[in-house]
Amino acid sequence: MMQVELKTHSSEETMTISQGLGKLLNGGEVLLLEGDLGAGKTTFTKGLAKGLDIKRNVNSPTFTIIKEYEGRLPLYHMDVYRLADSEEDLGFDDYFMGSGVTVVEWAHLIEDYLPEERLEIYIYHLGDDERKIVLTPRGARYEDICKELME
């Protein structure tokens, strides 16, 4: 299985990587973001939004579950942390099968609803501003995106 590991030394570097990823997306992608509190999931999403030409400020949808942003492609930013003990389906398929880009923070909590093909992104907090970002593509489309990102 393919895996890409990157290290960043600042939130700006993290955003540069995710902005580059955003520029490679064509719509219909599902990105899963995992990492401890404060690891940089929302920072990563902010850079991704820049790559999608989104002008609005992106922040964590912790209390609203899903936030939608318009840019070159729609961005659906989900934080499903509060759904940990819920059986509620918020129409995930509408997002996962749509024409926008869906980012799911704490995705392991809704594992049963996730599509098989996706890009799993783990952000590890190594030190003050240092992070390790591990991208695991699930499916040929996501492998191609990772290869392009590394070029």
PLY file of the C-alpha trace (Angstrom):
ply
format ascii 1.0
element vertex 151
property float x
property float y
property float z
element edge 150
property int vertex1
property int vertex2
end_header
0.00 0.00 0.00
1.30 3.43 -0.96
1.97 5.98 1.78
3.43 9.47 1.63
5.14 10.98 4.69
5.94 14.67 4.97
7.35 16.76 7.80
6.54 20.40 8.35
8.12 22.87 10.73
5.41 25.55 10.81
1.71 26.00 10.26
2.61 27.91 7.07
4.45 24.84 5.70
1.45 22.66 6.55
-0.84 25.08 4.73
1.49 25.17 1.70
1.29 21.38 1.38
-2.48 21.31 1.74
-2.89 24.26 -0.64
-0.93 22.28 -3.24
-3.23 19.32 -2.62
-6.29 21.54 -3.06
-5.05 22.67 -6.47
-4.92 19.02 -7.63
-8.52 18.21 -6.75
-11.26 18.05 -9.38
-14.34 17.38 -7.26
-15.85 14.29 -5.74
-12.87 13.64 -3.46
-13.23 12.54 0.16
-10.36 13.39 2.51
-10.24 12.01 6.04
-8.31 13.98 8.65
-7.14 12.36 11.85
-4.87 13.65 14.60
-4.91 14.67 18.23
-6.49 17.92 19.37
-4.24 20.74 18.21
-2.38 18.59 15.66
-3.33 20.91 12.80
-6.43 19.43 11.14
-8.13 22.80 10.75
-4.87 24.44 9.65
-4.56 21.75 6.98
-8.14 22.43 5.86
-7.45 26.19 5.66
-4.62 25.54 3.20
-6.78 23.13 1.23
-9.45 25.83 0.98
-6.86 28.25 -0.41
-6.01 25.68 -3.07
-9.71 25.57 -3.94
-9.81 29.39 -4.26
-12.10 29.80 -1.27
-12.00 33.35 0.07
-13.99 32.88 3.31
-12.20 32.18 6.57
-12.28 28.47 7.35
-12.68 27.39 10.94
-13.59 24.20 12.74
-17.21 23.11 12.38
-17.17 21.53 15.85
-20.58 22.83 16.89
-22.30 22.80 13.50
-20.91 19.43 12.32
-20.77 20.56 8.66
-19.70 23.86 7.10
-19.92 24.54 3.39
-17.65 26.90 1.46
-17.80 28.01 -2.17
-14.73 28.33 -4.37
-13.43 26.72 -7.55
-15.12 23.64 -6.08
-17.43 23.47 -3.06
-15.73 22.40 0.16
-17.72 20.44 2.73
-15.84 20.55 6.03
-17.14 18.10 8.63
-16.14 17.64 12.24
-17.91 14.49 13.38
-16.40 14.37 16.87
-19.77 15.07 18.47
-21.34 12.14 16.61
-19.23 9.56 18.47
-22.21 7.97 20.23
-24.84 8.87 17.66
-26.59 6.65 15.17
-27.63 9.69 13.16
-26.90 9.75 9.42
-26.68 13.36 8.30
-26.92 12.47 4.62
-23.21 11.71 4.31
-23.68 10.05 0.91
-24.97 13.33 -0.53
-21.61 14.87 0.34
-19.41 11.86 -0.41
-20.98 11.28 -3.82
-21.29 14.99 -4.69
-19.23 17.21 -6.94
-17.40 19.04 -4.16
-14.49 18.13 -1.90
-15.42 16.61 1.46
-13.06 16.83 4.43
-13.98 14.80 7.50
-12.23 15.41 10.81
-12.37 12.48 13.29
-13.57 10.26 10.43
-12.97 7.02 12.34
-16.12 7.83 14.32
-18.31 7.35 11.22
-16.36 4.48 9.65
-19.52 2.65 8.53
-20.57 5.61 6.36
-17.23 6.27 4.64
-16.60 5.43 0.99
-14.01 2.76 0.24
-12.01 5.07 -2.03
-10.62 8.07 -0.14
-7.49 9.83 0.99
-6.64 9.26 4.64
-4.52 11.99 6.20
-2.97 11.60 9.65
-1.31 14.57 11.30
1.08 13.84 14.14
2.24 16.54 16.57
6.02 16.08 16.91
6.99 19.27 18.69
6.14 22.94 19.01
5.43 23.59 15.34
6.74 20.35 13.85
4.24 17.92 12.32
4.40 14.64 10.45
1.70 14.31 7.80
0.98 10.82 6.49
-1.17 10.45 3.38
-2.63 7.02 2.66
-4.53 6.81 -0.63
-7.29 4.24 -0.93
-7.88 3.79 -4.66
-6.02 4.59 -7.89
-7.45 8.11 -8.16
-6.00 9.05 -4.77
-2.68 7.37 -5.54
-2.43 9.58 -8.63
-3.18 12.68 -6.55
-0.43 11.75 -4.06
2.07 11.14 -6.86
1.26 14.54 -8.39
1.60 16.22 -5.00
5.09 14.79 -4.61
6.29 16.03 -8.03
0 1
1 2
2 3
3 4
4 5
5 6
6 7
7 8
8 9
9 10
10 11
11 12
12 13
13 14
14 15
15 16
16 17
17 18
18 19
19 20
20 21
21 22
22 23
23 24
24 25
25 26
26 27
27 28
28 29
29 30
30 31
31 32
32 33
33 34
34 35
35 36
36 37
37 38
38 39
39 40
40 41
41 42
42 43
43 44
44 45
45 46
46 47
47 48
48 49
49 50
50 51
51 52
52 53
53 54
54 55
55 56
56 57
57 58
58 59
59 60
60 61
61 62
62 63
63 64
64 65
65 66
66 67
67 68
68 69
69 70
70 71
71 72
72 73
73 74
74 75
75 76
76 77
77 78
78 79
79 80
80 81
81 82
82 83
83 84
84 85
85 86
86 87
87 88
88 89
89 90
90 91
91 92
92 93
93 94
94 95
95 96
96 97
97 98
98 99
99 100
100 101
101 102
102 103
103 104
104 105
105 106
106 107
107 108
108 109
109 110
110 111
111 112
112 113
113 114
114 115
115 116
116 117
117 118
118 119
119 120
120 121
121 122
122 123
123 124
124 125
125 126
126 127
127 128
128 129
129 130
130 131
131 132
132 133
133 134
134 135
135 136
136 137
137 138
138 139
139 140
140 141
141 142
142 143
143 144
144 145
145 146
146 147
147 148
148 149
149 150
